[in-house]
Amino acid sequence: MQIFKDKVIIITGASEGIGRALALALAPYGCKLVISARNLERLNSLAKELAELGHPPLVHVADVSDQVECTGLIQACIEAFGKLDILINNAGMTMWSRFDELEDLSVLSQIMQVNYLGPAYLTHAAIPYLKQTQGQIVAVASLTGMTGVPTRSGYAASKHAVIGFFDSLRIELSDDNVAVTVICPDFVVTQTHKRALDEQGKPLGATPMQESKIMTAEACAQMMLPVIAKRQRLLITSFRGRIGRFFKIIAPGLIDKIARRAIASGR
Ligand SMILES: NC(=O)c1ccc[n+]([C@@H]2O[C@H](COP(=O)([O-])OP(=O)(O)OC[C@H]3O[C@@H](n4cnc5c(N)ncnc54)[C@H](OP(=O)(O)O)[C@@H]3O)[C@@H](O)[C@H]2O)c1
């Protein structure tokens, strides 16, 4: 993990959940962190925690659905540190509604804008600097980027887009020695489930998950660190996710049943 020493790392979606846990897990290895999200208060609270541990980060507020703000985030990083080594595209949002019950179709474009176009905007602005450092792009996708999941159609579409996009970029950037790592978490205890948009496009407010039965954000961050350090191409955080990839080829109906059951049971 010494590889992270003096590396300049941007984490989007750092105010909550996996991004926050990742910032706290990375900081002790001596990297220079840029933490970003929309909520300044929550970012400042994380910055205070990191500063107390001896690792003050740069805080930069940005909405990843806005291309100008994405460019501004990359520029702020370069102005502060003169380089960028790792861009972690983690910010994201989800939904919780059957498609045929969705009353507000703008949910689909909102999710696509944040989960897919945001990382694309940021990555486009970051690539010149990542080429200079032979750096790395990390995309926090989802297991839902590899298979269909009921109540998540728009989210699944956005995460399939993320995986297709970054798998393509990996090939394009290989001659420049810029690595691309895709992370596919299974369910993780975070705010995302409470914030998931319902059929009217409003946050659920309460989590439908069995939180005691699913992975914590801290455990997810700990799984991510060695995979990022080794510049590996893919992490799938659960056993069912790892074997599911192969069963999907020979018994896709079984994978559909597992996805249906996971949503029904919230784990
Ligand atoms: N939790 C899971 O079960 C799970 C499973 C698979 C994949 N993932 C993925 O993991 C990533 C992190 O999610 P999480 O579970 O940690 O969720 P979370 O607790 O809801 O955190 C999401 C983060 O993204 C930020 N964000 C949301 N919209 C944004 C926008 N428009 N611009 C900038 N930042 C924005 C939020 O901060 P602000 O509101 O302050 O902007 C927050 O910091 C997401 O990409 C998610 O899809 C999560």
The ligand as a MOL file (V3000), in Angstrom:
LIG
                    3D

  0  0  0     0  0            999 V3000
M  V30 BEGIN CTAB
M  V30 COUNTS 48 52 0 0 0
M  V30 BEGIN ATOM
M  V30 1 N -24.3740 1.2000 -1.3770 0
M  V30 2 C -24.5300 0.2100 -2.2420 0
M  V30 3 O -25.2260 -0.7920 -1.9800 0
M  V30 4 C -23.8150 0.2650 -3.5740 0
M  V30 5 C -23.7250 -0.9040 -4.3170 0
M  V30 6 C -23.0970 -0.8540 -5.5490 0
M  V30 7 C -22.5620 0.3220 -6.0200 0
M  V30 8 N -22.6570 1.4580 -5.2790 0 CHG=1
M  V30 9 C -22.0830 2.6800 -5.8300 0
M  V30 10 O -21.1470 3.2220 -4.9310 0
M  V30 11 C -21.0180 4.6220 -5.1460 0
M  V30 12 C -21.0970 5.3380 -3.8010 0
M  V30 13 O -22.4170 5.1980 -3.2990 0
M  V30 14 P -22.7550 5.0270 -1.7570 0
M  V30 15 O -23.4260 3.7380 -1.6070 0
M  V30 16 O -21.5990 5.3640 -0.9140 0 CHG=-1
M  V30 17 O -23.9160 6.1350 -1.6490 0
M  V30 18 P -24.1640 7.3940 -0.7040 0
M  V30 19 O -23.8950 7.0740 0.7200 0
M  V30 20 O -25.5150 7.8860 -1.0780 0
M  V30 21 O -23.0630 8.4290 -1.2280 0
M  V30 22 C -23.1710 8.9390 -2.5180 0
M  V30 23 C -22.1830 10.0930 -2.6480 0
M  V30 24 O -22.3110 10.6580 -3.9550 0
M  V30 25 C -22.4810 12.0750 -3.8260 0
M  V30 26 N -23.2970 12.5610 -4.9260 0
M  V30 27 C -24.5620 12.1950 -5.2640 0
M  V30 28 N -24.9930 12.9100 -6.3140 0
M  V30 29 C -23.9650 13.7320 -6.6560 0
M  V30 30 C -23.7880 14.7210 -7.6530 0
M  V30 31 N -24.7660 15.0290 -8.5270 0
M  V30 32 N -22.5960 15.3710 -7.7130 0
M  V30 33 C -21.6150 15.0990 -6.8410 0
M  V30 34 N -21.7300 14.1890 -5.8670 0
M  V30 35 C -22.8840 13.5190 -5.7750 0
M  V30 36 C -23.1350 12.2640 -2.4760 0
M  V30 37 O -22.8190 13.5230 -1.9090 0
M  V30 38 P -23.6790 14.8650 -1.9970 0
M  V30 39 O -25.1060 14.4980 -1.8000 0
M  V30 40 O -23.0840 15.7050 -0.9090 0
M  V30 41 O -23.3880 15.4310 -3.3450 0
M  V30 42 C -22.4370 11.1980 -1.6490 0
M  V30 43 O -21.1950 11.6710 -1.1680 0
M  V30 44 C -22.1420 4.9900 -6.1200 0
M  V30 45 O -21.6270 5.1330 -7.4170 0
M  V30 46 C -23.0820 3.8160 -6.0330 0
M  V30 47 O -23.8500 3.6460 -7.2030 0
M  V30 48 C -23.2660 1.4640 -4.0590 0
M  V30 END ATOM
M  V30 BEGIN BOND
M  V30 1 1 1 2
M  V30 2 2 2 3
M  V30 3 1 2 4
M  V30 4 1 4 5
M  V30 5 2 4 48
M  V30 6 2 5 6
M  V30 7 1 6 7
M  V30 8 2 7 8
M  V30 9 1 8 9
M  V30 10 1 8 48
M  V30 11 1 9 10
M  V30 12 1 9 46
M  V30 13 1 10 11
M  V30 14 1 11 12
M  V30 15 1 11 44
M  V30 16 1 12 13
M  V30 17 1 13 14
M  V30 18 2 14 15
M  V30 19 1 14 16
M  V30 20 1 14 17
M  V30 21 1 17 18
M  V30 22 2 18 19
M  V30 23 1 18 20
M  V30 24 1 18 21
M  V30 25 1 21 22
M  V30 26 1 22 23
M  V30 27 1 23 24
M  V30 28 1 23 42
M  V30 29 1 24 25
M  V30 30 1 25 26
M  V30 31 1 25 36
M  V30 32 1 26 27
M  V30 33 1 26 35
M  V30 34 2 27 28
M  V30 35 1 28 29
M  V30 36 1 29 30
M  V30 37 2 29 35
M  V30 38 1 30 31
M  V30 39 2 30 32
M  V30 40 1 32 33
M  V30 41 2 33 34
M  V30 42 1 34 35
M  V30 43 1 36 37
M  V30 44 1 36 42
M  V30 45 1 37 38
M  V30 46 2 38 39
M  V30 47 1 38 40
M  V30 48 1 38 41
M  V30 49 1 42 43
M  V30 50 1 44 45
M  V30 51 1 44 46
M  V30 52 1 46 47
M  V30 END BOND
M  V30 END CTAB
M  END
